[in-house]
Amino acid sequence: MMKKQALARGFGLPISVGLVYFFLYIPIIVVIVFSFNDAHYAYVWRGFTTRWYYELWHSAEVWDALTNSLIVACSAVVLSLTMGVLVVWHGSHTALARLFPLFYGTLAAPEIVLAVGLLTLFSALDVELGFTSLIAAHTLLGLGYVVPMVHARFSNLDKTLTEASLDLGATRGQTFFKVILPLLFPSLFAAGLLVFIISLDDFLISFFCSGATAQTLPMYIFSMIRAGSTPVVNALSTVMLVVSSIFVLGFSWIQVRRMGMRGVRL
Amino acid sequence: MNIVARIKSACMRESSFFMALPAFIWQLIFLYVPLIFVIVASFMKVDEKLSLGALTLEHYASFTDPLYWVVIGRSLLLAMCAAIACGIMAYPVAYYIALRATRWKNVLLFFLILPFWINLLVQVYAWFFVLEKNGLVNTVLLKLGIIAEPLRLLNTPFAIFIVMLYCYLPFMAMPIYSILERFNQRLIEASLDLGATPWQTFMRVTLPMSLPGLKTGFFLVFVPSFGEFVIPVLTGGGKKLFVGSMISLYYLDAGDTQLGAAFTMLSGVVLLIVSLFLNWLFKRIVRVSAGGQ
């Protein structure tokens, strides 16, 4: 009796874990399979084709949306990283450091509140919705991640490094570029990547702040889903799944390598 | 000290101050000023210029209509169900990866986090294939002869719930995993050695210790799913309103910014009160479970 119970428990956990992974991956697998389905509107298998990928490659709308998304994401990364590094390096040793919690507000507020607030601001100031408003909004999202991440890394740096560099005759500028920036680089890279992905991923804020001119990739997918599915979206989803996986793999590989290097060095 | 050096260092300090400013200004203009705008707009009469005389409570007065409370209550219920279901599903996985898995630990962890990085719209879209009338679930159930007619799954509250559970699962799994990962396994051994059954050990040692992770996960799921827009709109058929869709209706379709702002404020306040209450409840549970030992 006891043995039977123990046996059930021994298998119960792996089985429930397996079920959760099944739940996580079944929709993904089905989308990938159906992106090769030779049928227009059916969710029924009608044979293998790659023509949706061909159509995806030749769809001007998708390329436009991708270009828009990339422009917005890259601008948001550059702007939020620049301002974030400046505020951490110049603000940490002044009274401004006490105001750093202000940057946590972006993460604490529900996204719909941010979206509504930004829309109100832009219409109050008569700013035309488009790239400007989108980049402003995504840079705000970015700052919410960059400042806490870079500040955390900066606070962990040995303060004597800056002092030593200054004592040895380097200017503050030289100290920043030759000592601090290389040390901050891992956190800058991680924060930049995170902001890039979050910007590419964001739908709600873009939906409120982009107007008709700057349609991003998630907005394109949203309008396609609403209009009724077309197989091109299946192909696009599959491509995005693959790209995300490569990103995550690369990111974990870098982290594992960094941990390994740290192990060797220290 | 000579005066030139003093001026120079003063300038340095000043320039330092100015270099730190852009980020703060950006944060103020695009986060805090808009929030103030929303608050002010919620007290403004429609179509009037900003002045003291244009202030009104009429938008808030309209919240005596139960319609608004039904929408808020529905969103609260959905967010609560999603958070609890996420907890039930994520716990065994996080437990297994943190305490049991050996060789496949990193692989399992990778596949647990991966969906988190997939675009939300792609995740939602993927579920159409599973829940559609001719989708996977119906096909399988029909083939097995369990049902005679295809079930209506898409455009129901059930679809919203399942997709929400799916999209927010990593938010729950990660905090639980990270707390169990740091968990001292000797405590489990000690408990077993002292004669507790595995079940008692889990209930009296492991679970109470991992409550902080569950709590973090709960709020990471509960707060965003309360205002969730995409999932109810795409999988719920759009007939039942939720807080997110209601707000967007006011702002984007009806153009009623003032009432929209008031409704945003109302739901924000409700969310805050409920979160504070749940936080208090969690603290009590932790205290009681610690006292029980």
Interface residues (C-beta under 8 A of the other chain):
Chain A: A6 R9 L13 P14 S16 V17 V20 Y21 F23 L24 Y25 I26 P27 I28 V30 V31 F34 A42 Y43 V44 M83 G84 L86 V87 W89 H90 G91 H93 T94 L96 L99 L102 F103 G105 T106 A109 P110 E111 I112 V113 L114 V116 G117 L118 L119 T120 L121 S123 A124 A136 A137 T139 L140 L143 V147 R172 I197 L200 D201 F203 L204 F207 F208 L217 P218 I221 F222 I225 R226 S229 V233 S237 M240 L241 S244 S245 F247 V248 L249 S252
Chain B: M12 R13 S16 F17 M19 A20 P22 A23 F24 W26 Q27 L28 I29 F30 L31 Y32 V33 P34 L35 F37 V38 A41 M89 A90 P92 V93 Y95 Y96 R100 N106 L108 F110 F111 L112 I113 L114 P115 W117 I118 N119 L120 L121 V122 Q123 V124 Y125 A126 W127 F128 F129 V130 E132 K133 N134 G135 L136 Y166 L169 P198 V223 P224 F226 G227 F229 V230 L234 V243 G244 I247 S248 Y251 L252 T257 G260 A261 T264 G268 L271
